[in-house]
Amino acid sequence: MAAASSPSLNQEEPWAAFEQQELLWQADALKSWTPDWPDQANQGLSMGDATITRVMDYYARTGMEVEIVTGDRQLKAYQPGKPARTPRRRR
């Protein structure tokens, strides 16, 4: 039986595997989570969903357009808006 193809694992656009996990789990990064975590947990956000929002924030800060593909409306609410486009100047 052939393995299923995964666009994310194969680095196919627009999907890509997140390879900077160590950035999320370093002590400073974990410390930055602690003020928000009790409120997020009280709202029913799981640690897995909180991790997804951190990955999304990481990409959004780089100026990328981020979409969370999920049926979970609570998680989808964390999706950022589209980044502002910088108009190109004519030469």
Biopython code that builds the backbone (N, CA, C, O; Angstrom):
import numpy as np
from Bio.PDB.StructureBuilder import StructureBuilder

atoms = [
    (1, "MET", "N", (0.842, -1.169, 0.000)),
    (1, "MET", "CA", (0.000, 0.000, 0.000)),
    (1, "MET", "C", (0.894, 1.242, 0.000)),
    (1, "MET", "O", (1.795, 1.350, 0.832)),
    (2, "ALA", "N", (0.663, 2.153, -0.896)),
    (2, "ALA", "CA", (1.476, 3.362, -1.003)),
    (2, "ALA", "C", (1.094, 4.351, 0.092)),
    (2, "ALA", "O", (-0.069, 4.457, 0.479)),
    (3, "ALA", "N", (2.096, 5.069, 0.580)),
    (3, "ALA", "CA", (1.848, 6.087, 1.600)),
    (3, "ALA", "C", (1.088, 7.254, 0.974)),
    (3, "ALA", "O", (1.318, 7.614, -0.180)),
    (4, "ALA", "N", (0.190, 7.832, 1.746)),
    (4, "ALA", "CA", (-0.568, 8.986, 1.264)),
    (4, "ALA", "C", (0.362, 10.175, 1.101)),
    (4, "ALA", "O", (1.252, 10.405, 1.919)),
    (5, "SER", "N", (0.142, 10.918, 0.043)),
    (5, "SER", "CA", (0.951, 12.111, -0.194)),
    (5, "SER", "C", (0.458, 13.239, 0.696)),
    (5, "SER", "O", (-0.747, 13.449, 0.830)),
    (6, "SER", "N", (1.381, 13.957, 1.299)),
    (6, "SER", "CA", (1.032, 15.079, 2.150)),
    (6, "SER", "C", (1.662, 16.348, 1.602)),
    (6, "SER", "O", (2.886, 16.475, 1.610)),
    (7, "PRO", "N", (0.842, 17.308, 1.119)),
    (7, "PRO", "CA", (1.416, 18.552, 0.607)),
    (7, "PRO", "C", (2.275, 19.261, 1.642)),
    (7, "PRO", "O", (3.286, 19.873, 1.297)),
    (8, "SER", "N", (1.876, 19.181, 2.920)),
    (8, "SER", "CA", (2.653, 19.842, 3.962)),
    (8, "SER", "C", (4.018, 19.182, 4.144)),
    (8, "SER", "O", (5.040, 19.866, 4.199)),
    (9, "LEU", "N", (4.031, 17.877, 4.235)),
    (9, "LEU", "CA", (5.301, 17.172, 4.436)),
    (9, "LEU", "C", (6.206, 17.268, 3.224)),
    (9, "LEU", "O", (7.431, 17.235, 3.349)),
    (10, "ASN", "N", (5.601, 17.386, 2.048)),
    (10, "ASN", "CA", (6.389, 17.482, 0.816)),
    (10, "ASN", "C", (6.762, 18.924, 0.467)),
    (10, "ASN", "O", (7.337, 19.186, -0.589)),
    (11, "GLN", "N", (6.428, 19.857, 1.366)),
    (11, "GLN", "CA", (6.745, 21.269, 1.170)),
    (11, "GLN", "C", (6.118, 21.842, -0.104)),
    (11, "GLN", "O", (6.710, 22.704, -0.755)),
    (12, "GLU", "N", (4.926, 21.365, -0.458)),
    (12, "GLU", "CA", (4.240, 21.852, -1.645)),
    (12, "GLU", "C", (3.492, 23.136, -1.318)),
    (12, "GLU", "O", (2.832, 23.229, -0.283)),
    (13, "GLU", "N", (3.595, 24.122, -2.195)),
    (13, "GLU", "CA", (2.923, 25.406, -1.994)),
    (13, "GLU", "C", (1.415, 25.207, -2.045)),
    (13, "GLU", "O", (0.967, 24.383, -2.842)),
    (14, "PRO", "N", (0.618, 25.881, -1.275)),
    (14, "PRO", "CA", (1.030, 26.865, -0.284)),
    (14, "PRO", "C", (1.288, 26.256, 1.080)),
    (14, "PRO", "O", (1.456, 26.984, 2.058)),
    (15, "TRP", "N", (1.321, 24.945, 1.163)),
    (15, "TRP", "CA", (1.498, 24.269, 2.446)),
    (15, "TRP", "C", (2.965, 23.992, 2.697)),
    (15, "TRP", "O", (3.720, 23.709, 1.767)),
    (16, "ALA", "N", (3.363, 24.071, 3.935)),
    (16, "ALA", "CA", (4.736, 23.749, 4.301)),
    (16, "ALA", "C", (4.758, 23.289, 5.750)),
    (16, "ALA", "O", (4.026, 23.812, 6.591)),
    (17, "ALA", "N", (5.590, 22.322, 6.028)),
    (17, "ALA", "CA", (5.751, 21.864, 7.403)),
    (17, "ALA", "C", (6.424, 22.962, 8.217)),
    (17, "ALA", "O", (7.337, 23.628, 7.729)),
    (18, "PHE", "N", (5.983, 23.148, 9.435)),
    (18, "PHE", "CA", (6.591, 24.140, 10.318)),
    (18, "PHE", "C", (7.850, 23.527, 10.906)),
    (18, "PHE", "O", (7.789, 22.522, 11.614)),
    (19, "GLU", "N", (8.976, 24.127, 10.615)),
    (19, "GLU", "CA", (10.261, 23.551, 11.026)),
    (19, "GLU", "C", (10.973, 24.355, 12.107)),
    (19, "GLU", "O", (12.141, 24.093, 12.392)),
    (20, "GLN", "N", (10.304, 25.318, 12.708)),
    (20, "GLN", "CA", (10.933, 26.125, 13.749)),
    (20, "GLN", "C", (10.330, 25.836, 15.127)),
    (20, "GLN", "O", (10.194, 26.744, 15.947)),
    (21, "GLN", "N", (9.972, 24.583, 15.378)),
    (21, "GLN", "CA", (9.333, 24.215, 16.633)),
    (21, "GLN", "C", (10.149, 24.636, 17.855)),
    (21, "GLN", "O", (9.590, 25.025, 18.880)),
    (22, "GLU", "N", (11.471, 24.553, 17.735)),
    (22, "GLU", "CA", (12.310, 24.893, 18.887)),
    (22, "GLU", "C", (12.089, 26.332, 19.332)),
    (22, "GLU", "O", (12.280, 26.647, 20.507)),
    (23, "LEU", "N", (11.693, 27.207, 18.421)),
    (23, "LEU", "CA", (11.418, 28.598, 18.792)),
    (23, "LEU", "C", (10.218, 28.694, 19.730)),
    (23, "LEU", "O", (10.172, 29.572, 20.591)),
    (24, "LEU", "N", (9.249, 27.794, 19.566)),
    (24, "LEU", "CA", (8.053, 27.818, 20.402)),
    (24, "LEU", "C", (8.276, 27.233, 21.783)),
    (24, "LEU", "O", (7.572, 27.581, 22.731)),
    (25, "TRP", "N", (9.250, 26.350, 21.898)),
    (25, "TRP", "CA", (9.422, 25.609, 23.148)),
    (25, "TRP", "C", (10.635, 26.042, 23.956)),
    (25, "TRP", "O", (10.960, 25.401, 24.955)),
    (26, "GLN", "N", (11.310, 27.106, 23.556)),
    (26, "GLN", "CA", (12.407, 27.640, 24.353)),
    (26, "GLN", "C", (11.827, 28.310, 25.596)),
    (26, "GLN", "O", (10.661, 28.703, 25.616)),
    (27, "ALA", "N", (12.654, 28.434, 26.629)),
    (27, "ALA", "CA", (12.180, 28.970, 27.909)),
    (27, "ALA", "C", (11.526, 30.341, 27.756)),
    (27, "ALA", "O", (10.463, 30.580, 28.328)),
    (28, "ASP", "N", (12.138, 31.235, 27.002)),
    (28, "ASP", "CA", (11.564, 32.577, 26.847)),
    (28, "ASP", "C", (10.206, 32.532, 26.168)),
    (28, "ASP", "O", (9.291, 33.264, 26.545)),
    (29, "ALA", "N", (10.076, 31.669, 25.163)),
    (29, "ALA", "CA", (8.796, 31.548, 24.466)),
    (29, "ALA", "C", (7.729, 30.987, 25.402)),
    (29, "ALA", "O", (6.596, 31.470, 25.413)),
    (30, "LEU", "N", (8.081, 29.982, 26.178)),
    (30, "LEU", "CA", (7.113, 29.402, 27.118)),
    (30, "LEU", "C", (6.710, 30.417, 28.183)),
    (30, "LEU", "O", (5.549, 30.471, 28.587)),
    (31, "LYS", "N", (7.664, 31.215, 28.631)),
    (31, "LYS", "CA", (7.342, 32.246, 29.623)),
    (31, "LYS", "C", (6.361, 33.259, 29.054)),
    (31, "LYS", "O", (5.528, 33.796, 29.785)),
    (32, "SER", "N", (6.453, 33.524, 27.754)),
    (32, "SER", "CA", (5.530, 34.490, 27.151)),
    (32, "SER", "C", (4.109, 33.928, 27.072)),
    (32, "SER", "O", (3.152, 34.694, 26.955)),
    (33, "TRP", "N", (3.960, 32.610, 27.133)),
    (33, "TRP", "CA", (2.633, 31.984, 27.093)),
    (33, "TRP", "C", (1.915, 32.106, 28.433)),
    (33, "TRP", "O", (0.688, 32.201, 28.471)),
    (34, "THR", "N", (2.663, 32.104, 29.525)),
    (34, "THR", "CA", (2.050, 31.959, 30.849)),
    (34, "THR", "C", (1.012, 33.021, 31.196)),
    (34, "THR", "O", (0.010, 32.674, 31.822)),
    (35, "PRO", "N", (1.186, 34.303, 30.829)),
    (35, "PRO", "CA", (0.134, 35.260, 31.190)),
    (35, "PRO", "C", (-1.205, 34.981, 30.483)),
    (35, "PRO", "O", (-2.268, 35.231, 31.052)),
    (36, "ASP", "N", (-1.156, 34.472, 29.267)),
    (36, "ASP", "CA", (-2.369, 34.249, 28.474)),
    (36, "ASP", "C", (-3.027, 32.895, 28.732)),
    (36, "ASP", "O", (-4.233, 32.742, 28.534)),
    (37, "TRP", "N", (-2.245, 31.921, 29.170)),
    (37, "TRP", "CA", (-2.750, 30.557, 29.216)),
    (37, "TRP", "C", (-3.977, 30.366, 30.110)),
    (37, "TRP", "O", (-4.909, 29.691, 29.672)),
    (38, "PRO", "N", (-4.046, 30.910, 31.330)),
    (38, "PRO", "CA", (-5.256, 30.662, 32.140)),
    (38, "PRO", "C", (-6.534, 31.150, 31.455)),
    (38, "PRO", "O", (-7.548, 30.453, 31.484)),
    (39, "ASP", "N", (-6.501, 32.321, 30.845)),
    (39, "ASP", "CA", (-7.690, 32.820, 30.147)),
    (39, "ASP", "C", (-8.035, 31.947, 28.949)),
    (39, "ASP", "O", (-9.205, 31.654, 28.706)),
    (40, "GLN", "N", (-7.014, 31.532, 28.200)),
    (40, "GLN", "CA", (-7.263, 30.673, 27.041)),
    (40, "GLN", "C", (-7.852, 29.336, 27.474)),
    (40, "GLN", "O", (-8.785, 28.833, 26.849)),
    (41, "ALA", "N", (-7.309, 28.761, 28.540)),
    (41, "ALA", "CA", (-7.822, 27.482, 29.040)),
    (41, "ALA", "C", (-9.263, 27.633, 29.522)),
    (41, "ALA", "O", (-10.090, 26.754, 29.281)),
    (42, "ASN", "N", (-9.566, 28.730, 30.195)),
    (42, "ASN", "CA", (-10.945, 28.973, 30.657)),
    (42, "ASN", "C", (-11.916, 29.134, 29.503)),
    (42, "ASN", "O", (-13.106, 28.853, 29.648)),
    (43, "GLN", "N", (-11.417, 29.588, 28.352)),
    (43, "GLN", "CA", (-12.258, 29.725, 27.164)),
    (43, "GLN", "C", (-12.369, 28.415, 26.393)),
    (43, "GLN", "O", (-13.063, 28.348, 25.379)),
    (44, "GLY", "N", (-11.687, 27.370, 26.871)),
    (44, "GLY", "CA", (-11.772, 26.062, 26.237)),
    (44, "GLY", "C", (-10.733, 25.816, 25.158)),
    (44, "GLY", "O", (-10.835, 24.843, 24.412)),
    (45, "LEU", "N", (-9.728, 26.691, 25.066)),
    (45, "LEU", "CA", (-8.675, 26.506, 24.072)),
    (45, "LEU", "C", (-7.684, 25.467, 24.599)),
    (45, "LEU", "O", (-7.120, 25.632, 25.680)),
    (46, "SER", "N", (-7.478, 24.409, 23.840)),
    (46, "SER", "CA", (-6.570, 23.352, 24.272)),
    (46, "SER", "C", (-5.116, 23.775, 24.056)),
    (46, "SER", "O", (-4.852, 24.753, 23.358)),
    (47, "MET", "N", (-4.192, 23.053, 24.643)),
    (47, "MET", "CA", (-2.770, 23.347, 24.439)),
    (47, "MET", "C", (-2.408, 23.161, 22.966)),
    (47, "MET", "O", (-1.587, 23.907, 22.432)),
    (48, "GLY", "N", (-3.011, 22.177, 22.311)),
    (48, "GLY", "CA", (-2.759, 21.977, 20.880)),
    (48, "GLY", "C", (-3.234, 23.172, 20.056)),
    (48, "GLY", "O", (-2.533, 23.626, 19.151)),
    (49, "ASP", "N", (-4.430, 23.680, 20.372)),
    (49, "ASP", "CA", (-4.934, 24.852, 19.664)),
    (49, "ASP", "C", (-4.090, 26.084, 19.969)),
    (49, "ASP", "O", (-3.844, 26.903, 19.084)),
    (50, "ALA", "N", (-3.650, 26.217, 21.207)),
    (50, "ALA", "CA", (-2.795, 27.345, 21.566)),
    (50, "ALA", "C", (-1.486, 27.281, 20.782)),
    (50, "ALA", "O", (-0.951, 28.313, 20.375)),
    (51, "THR", "N", (-0.975, 26.078, 20.572)),
    (51, "THR", "CA", (0.249, 25.917, 19.780)),
    (51, "THR", "C", (-0.004, 26.322, 18.334)),
    (51, "THR", "O", (0.832, 26.979, 17.714)),
    (52, "ILE", "N", (-1.151, 25.933, 17.797)),
    (52, "ILE", "CA", (-1.502, 26.320, 16.428)),
    (52, "ILE", "C", (-1.551, 27.841, 16.320)),
    (52, "ILE", "O", (-1.070, 28.400, 15.334)),
    (53, "THR", "N", (-2.119, 28.518, 17.311)),
    (53, "THR", "CA", (-2.190, 29.977, 17.243)),
    (53, "THR", "C", (-0.793, 30.584, 17.303)),
    (53, "THR", "O", (-0.548, 31.619, 16.683)),
    (54, "ARG", "N", (0.126, 29.964, 18.034)),
    (54, "ARG", "CA", (1.507, 30.478, 18.102)),
    (54, "ARG", "C", (2.214, 30.319, 16.757)),
    (54, "ARG", "O", (2.945, 31.214, 16.331)),
    (55, "VAL", "N", (2.003, 29.198, 16.093)),
    (55, "VAL", "CA", (2.591, 28.998, 14.758)),
    (55, "VAL", "C", (1.999, 30.016, 13.792)),
    (55, "VAL", "O", (2.715, 30.605, 12.983)),
    (56, "MET", "N", (0.690, 30.217, 13.881)),
    (56, "MET", "CA", (0.026, 31.195, 13.028)),
    (56, "MET", "C", (0.588, 32.596, 13.273)),
    (56, "MET", "O", (0.854, 33.334, 12.324)),
    (57, "ASP", "N", (0.767, 32.960, 14.534)),
    (57, "ASP", "CA", (1.341, 34.272, 14.862)),
    (57, "ASP", "C", (2.754, 34.416, 14.303)),
    (57, "ASP", "O", (3.135, 35.481, 13.818)),
    (58, "TYR", "N", (3.526, 33.334, 14.376)),
    (58, "TYR", "CA", (4.900, 33.344, 13.856)),
    (58, "TYR", "C", (4.897, 33.713, 12.368)),
    (58, "TYR", "O", (5.653, 34.582, 11.932)),
    (59, "TYR", "N", (4.042, 33.044, 11.603)),
    (59, "TYR", "CA", (3.979, 33.322, 10.168)),
    (59, "TYR", "C", (3.380, 34.702, 9.882)),
    (59, "TYR", "O", (3.842, 35.397, 8.978)),
    (60, "ALA", "N", (2.366, 35.101, 10.634)),
    (60, "ALA", "CA", (1.734, 36.403, 10.411)),
    (60, "ALA", "C", (2.733, 37.537, 10.644)),
    (60, "ALA", "O", (2.705, 38.539, 9.929)),
    (61, "ARG", "N", (3.614, 37.391, 11.633)),
    (61, "ARG", "CA", (4.617, 38.429, 11.894)),
    (61, "ARG", "C", (5.605, 38.581, 10.747)),
    (61, "ARG", "O", (6.233, 39.631, 10.608)),
    (62, "THR", "N", (5.751, 37.556, 9.929)),
    (62, "THR", "CA", (6.662, 37.647, 8.782)),
    (62, "THR", "C", (5.992, 38.324, 7.596)),
    (62, "THR", "O", (6.632, 38.555, 6.570)),
    (63, "GLY", "N", (4.702, 38.644, 7.728)),
    (63, "GLY", "CA", (3.971, 39.289, 6.650)),
    (63, "GLY", "C", (3.236, 38.322, 5.743)),
    (63, "GLY", "O", (2.630, 38.732, 4.753)),
    (64, "MET", "N", (3.285, 37.043, 6.074)),
    (64, "MET", "CA", (2.587, 36.051, 5.259)),
    (64, "MET", "C", (1.094, 36.093, 5.541)),
    (64, "MET", "O", (0.664, 36.438, 6.641)),
    (65, "GLU", "N", (0.318, 35.739, 4.535)),
    (65, "GLU", "CA", (-1.116, 35.568, 4.726)),
    (65, "GLU", "C", (-1.326, 34.182, 5.326)),
    (65, "GLU", "O", (-0.849, 33.184, 4.785)),
    (66, "VAL", "N", (-2.042, 34.128, 6.444)),
    (66, "VAL", "CA", (-2.204, 32.886, 7.188)),
    (66, "VAL", "C", (-3.671, 32.480, 7.200)),
    (66, "VAL", "O", (-4.554, 33.302, 7.444)),
    (67, "GLU", "N", (-3.914, 31.216, 6.938)),
    (67, "GLU", "CA", (-5.275, 30.686, 7.031)),
    (67, "GLU", "C", (-5.243, 29.421, 7.868)),
    (67, "GLU", "O", (-4.433, 28.526, 7.625)),
    (68, "ILE", "N", (-6.120, 29.351, 8.845)),
    (68, "ILE", "CA", (-6.277, 28.134, 9.641)),
    (68, "ILE", "C", (-7.405, 27.352, 8.990)),
    (68, "ILE", "O", (-8.546, 27.811, 8.960)),
    (69, "VAL", "N", (-7.093, 26.177, 8.472)),
    (69, "VAL", "CA", (-8.094, 25.346, 7.807)),
    (69, "VAL", "C", (-8.666, 24.405, 8.860)),
    (69, "VAL", "O", (-8.054, 23.395, 9.208)),
    (70, "THR", "N", (-9.844, 24.752, 9.361)),
    (70, "THR", "CA", (-10.472, 23.994, 10.426)),
    (70, "THR", "C", (-11.975, 24.249, 10.425)),
    (70, "THR", "O", (-12.442, 25.271, 9.923)),
    (71, "GLY", "N", (-12.706, 23.332, 10.980)),
    (71, "GLY", "CA", (-14.130, 23.515, 11.203)),
    (71, "GLY", "C", (-14.408, 24.053, 12.595)),
    (71, "GLY", "O", (-15.561, 24.307, 12.944)),
    (72, "ASP", "N", (-13.372, 24.227, 13.386)),
    (72, "ASP", "CA", (-13.479, 24.700, 14.762)),
    (72, "ASP", "C", (-13.592, 26.229, 14.750)),
    (72, "ASP", "O", (-12.599, 26.924, 14.533)),
    (73, "ARG", "N", (-14.796, 26.747, 14.981)),
    (73, "ARG", "CA", (-15.008, 28.202, 14.921)),
    (73, "ARG", "C", (-14.197, 28.959, 15.968)),
    (73, "ARG", "O", (-13.744, 30.075, 15.716)),
    (74, "GLN", "N", (-14.013, 28.360, 17.132)),
    (74, "GLN", "CA", (-13.235, 29.026, 18.184)),
    (74, "GLN", "C", (-11.785, 29.202, 17.734)),
    (74, "GLN", "O", (-11.210, 30.278, 17.899)),
    (75, "LEU", "N", (-11.202, 28.163, 17.172)),
    (75, "LEU", "CA", (-9.832, 28.251, 16.686)),
    (75, "LEU", "C", (-9.750, 29.186, 15.481)),
    (75, "LEU", "O", (-8.809, 29.973, 15.375)),
    (76, "LYS", "N", (-10.717, 29.109, 14.579)),
    (76, "LYS", "CA", (-10.732, 29.955, 13.387)),
    (76, "LYS", "C", (-10.782, 31.439, 13.770)),
    (76, "LYS", "O", (-10.283, 32.281, 13.024)),
    (77, "ALA", "N", (-11.372, 31.764, 14.912)),
    (77, "ALA", "CA", (-11.473, 33.154, 15.357)),
    (77, "ALA", "C", (-10.101, 33.768, 15.623)),
    (77, "ALA", "O", (-9.963, 34.991, 15.612)),
    (78, "TYR", "N", (-9.094, 32.943, 15.859)),
    (78, "TYR", "CA", (-7.744, 33.442, 16.108)),
    (78, "TYR", "C", (-6.996, 33.777, 14.821)),
    (78, "TYR", "O", (-5.901, 34.337, 14.873)),
    (79, "GLN", "N", (-7.568, 33.445, 13.679)),
    (79, "GLN", "CA", (-6.906, 33.694, 12.397)),
    (79, "GLN", "C", (-6.769, 35.200, 12.171)),
    (79, "GLN", "O", (-7.749, 35.936, 12.291)),
    (80, "PRO", "N", (-5.571, 35.658, 11.847)),
    (80, "PRO", "CA", (-5.397, 37.099, 11.617)),
    (80, "PRO", "C", (-5.975, 37.524, 10.274)),
    (80, "PRO", "O", (-6.200, 36.706, 9.382)),
    (81, "GLY", "N", (-6.204, 38.812, 10.159)),
    (81, "GLY", "CA", (-6.654, 39.358, 8.888)),
    (81, "GLY", "C", (-5.521, 39.303, 7.874)),
    (81, "GLY", "O", (-4.380, 38.984, 8.208)),
    (82, "LYS", "N", (-5.855, 39.617, 6.640)),
    (82, "LYS", "CA", (-4.833, 39.623, 5.587)),
    (82, "LYS", "C", (-3.873, 40.773, 5.831)),
    (82, "LYS", "O", (-4.290, 41.854, 6.247)),
    (83, "PRO", "N", (-2.588, 40.550, 5.576)),
    (83, "PRO", "CA", (-1.623, 41.637, 5.775)),
    (83, "PRO", "C", (-1.871, 42.768, 4.779)),
    (83, "PRO", "O", (-2.332, 42.547, 3.659)),
    (84, "ALA", "N", (-1.556, 43.972, 5.215)),
    (84, "ALA", "CA", (-1.708, 45.128, 4.334)),
    (84, "ALA", "C", (-0.713, 45.008, 3.185)),
    (84, "ALA", "O", (0.456, 44.677, 3.386)),
    (85, "ARG", "N", (-1.191, 45.280, 2.001)),
    (85, "ARG", "CA", (-0.307, 45.206, 0.836)),
    (85, "ARG", "C", (0.337, 46.557, 0.604)),
    (85, "ARG", "O", (-0.309, 47.600, 0.701)),
    (86, "THR", "N", (1.606, 46.518, 0.300)),
    (86, "THR", "CA", (2.337, 47.732, -0.006)),
    (86, "THR", "C", (2.210, 47.988, -1.501)),
    (86, "THR", "O", (2.594, 47.152, -2.318)),
    (87, "PRO", "N", (1.666, 49.152, -1.852)),
    (87, "PRO", "CA", (1.521, 49.419, -3.301)),
    (87, "PRO", "C", (2.876, 49.524, -3.981)),
    (87, "PRO", "O", (3.827, 50.072, -3.424)),
    (88, "ARG", "N", (2.946, 48.993, -5.184)),
    (88, "ARG", "CA", (4.179, 49.078, -5.956)),
    (88, "ARG", "C", (4.191, 50.407, -6.702)),
    (88, "ARG", "O", (3.156, 50.901, -7.150)),
    (89, "ARG", "N", (5.355, 50.955, -6.818)),
    (89, "ARG", "CA", (5.494, 52.206, -7.550)),
    (89, "ARG", "C", (5.885, 51.924, -8.988)),
    (89, "ARG", "O", (6.655, 51.010, -9.281)),
    (90, "ARG", "N", (5.341, 52.722, -9.857)),
    (90, "ARG", "CA", (5.715, 52.595, -11.268)),
    (90, "ARG", "C", (7.034, 53.281, -11.496)),
    (90, "ARG", "O", (7.326, 54.315, -10.895)),
    (91, "ARG", "N", (7.816, 52.711, -12.351)),
    (91, "ARG", "CA", (9.121, 53.301, -12.652)),
    (91, "ARG", "C", (9.047, 54.263, -13.782)),
    (91, "ARG", "O", (10.062, 54.848, -14.161)),
]
sb = StructureBuilder()
sb.init_structure("model")
sb.init_model(0)
sb.init_chain("A")
sb.init_seg("    ")
for serial, (resi, resn, name, xyz) in enumerate(atoms, 1):
    if name == "N":
        sb.init_residue(resn, " ", resi, " ")
    sb.init_atom(name, np.array(xyz, "f"), 0.0, 1.0, " ", f" {name:<3s}", serial, name[0])
structure = sb.get_structure()
